[in-house]
């Protein structure tokens, strides 16, 4: 090919993954009892888009899988088959296979060939279902007879192939292998169209596959019967993909659009004068004509006609549709015979779709010829042509219509419609690399610091004299804040990005475990930093699997416990203060305190005793290698997991907690900071140094009186606040700074960390800031008690406290003193 | 900034010389990012005394080491003449405090003599050799090896 397709691969990969994800979510939502046609169509469209794209880019393996997928979907869509649960399973499996193939094309490992085969076989088996036989999808087509049959092949080729002599030879040779070919029209650059009569044993699908390398299978139309001989008038190059027949309109006494070369055949067809044309089985005599017009017919479920007249009629309908601004959803085409044009030659329907996308040039050519400027450049839209105003209703020749081409053409139209949607999406969103966004965030961070520096410097000026300067700085600070917020929001993604993967996990696991599970999600619009979203998915996966495997009981057990046999798994996200709280809630049996305790003792975990409070017992399951599962399944139970979950979440600056009421369920609560880059902090002064305390951890601050400070066992100091005794931790002592002599002159902050509550003693509170977190490890090393550093308004560096670690150090200090 | 690979073998090149007390040291000039005055540093809790703390170098947090304290040379006073050499070592940026920066000299391997082995504070592992320029002895330090060594405690023990 003259165009280097590889440059578009990435787009295809991204689009295909989106389509697959879309397909999967639709499948999971599908009501098996009563599937809505709309959903089935949407699934079909997704599958079809993947097929179209993979065909275009030459990923024939994917085309094959999607093809069988489509075959089954199509029968469902037409309500020829009843949807059954195993079909959904097969669709999901096919989705997995496609994803694997997609990864393979992106340089991943090879897709499992056996799996592909078995999925295809399964789909074929299901598709053949009631009517039995591989060609069930084409059941209504007369072409399904097992004996040799004659089909008219017509397809539009991309101009570059048509002009490539060698490629044409290959194509024809390929065809010759599967069928006896009676070539009617040899493609040439000037007329990039192939028309031939094939006599073959093969199914339409196989013929299409043979051509798939050269031309999108959708552009291929196969019609039973012989292809028409080329009309002399057909050689008009100006029609882009199709040879036009400018004169063709004349016999039809109608503004004709030279779209098909079959003009001469049309009058014959016209004689049928049958106003209905959906399933015209009654006009078998109608000559097959180049059906490449059909691809445009988009959504005629009932399909394009092999004869020119048919295409003309379809065309008319489509034009009606065009007027409505609908691109190609002409399921009802058959039901609109009143729009049937009496033109013989049609402009293709594609123009509708194309026009919808703004590519098309819609030219009225009432006098006769249409032309298709855009066609050659848009192989996918092969049938692109122009059309004119809807023709007057009139006769429509009857003819036989097969299902198969209809399906194909419908797909083609759909794809155009899909493209329109995609095009619309690209208008509203852009893909930007994360690095660029991060760079932007860094720069804004610097800007915030600079702005704070300016503001501080400006504070020294006389407000009267420097009024304008100060006003400007005020404005600057407001703008900077807005800018920072907007920039930060770029990285924010909704939790649904994570939640959306779980319906599938739950469905698969529930099936595997023989449990009935319903999944609910709450608050999936809660936004979280992209970095966190990516990292939270794995821990959540563990938690969900745990809930399904160990939490929710089997239906029998549930019924025995007086619960509904169907378990519920709830995923919930919400904002709480400066945190995002994600909860995984199941209504299962809960944790078994005794078993955890005995297991913990068995493993010799430190500090385990029978009198431990529940909350501490639950924390034990986060110990490495801890599992109370009686048997190891491939779902969970190996004891790797919860410790990883905990570690992962803590590395994100979050916490994980468990709440459980035996018999009623378990709730795992993950608390995460909103973002990794910015922190709301309180700056405090200790021994001449400034430290930042994360605001979210501060419960309250107070100036203690001498009475509030109590000692226990000689040295350990406690603070008595609202009836609670909290360990008194002097930050100065922890960091080896000069301690304030008088406790009552300082401030006690009640802080809450994973180590529990503590009273942190500092010299003074300085102010509240939003600080940009800078890594200390980048150029230095990890410092105990410090989670990072930031740059203050005056350009100096302040350390951000890691309160859990500070609390631990403070308590250890006290213990050391006690020991000494 | 690109880091030039430390060869371990003394090759000819340009060296930045600096003084610590009465001694004159030299280091590969390609490791030097910039030279600046000493600013207020933010102390790092529980760090060794020779790690003065961190500074904000145009938005980057840079640790500062006082080599005078580390090697017990010179007088660790801080005034407007105190010099900080900002180094680029690997992908890290760090600063060292020295008494003064004197010169950029060119030395080739021939004029370098190996340092005799004796138990000085500055381990001979970190000395590339002794150079002589106009009768002055210059101790050429392998600054990368020194700064990334465990005894400098500048980087995580597990790292590297």
Interface residues (C-beta under 8 A of the other chain):
Chain A: X445 X446 X449 X689 X690 X734 X735 X736 X737 X774 X775 X776 X777 X778 X779 X780 X781 X782 X783 X784 X785 X786 X789 X791 X795 X796 X797 X798 X799
Chain B: X40 X41 X42 X43 X44 X45 X46 X47 X53 X54 X55 X56 X59 X60 X61 X62 X63 X92 X93 X94 X153 X154 X155 X156 X159
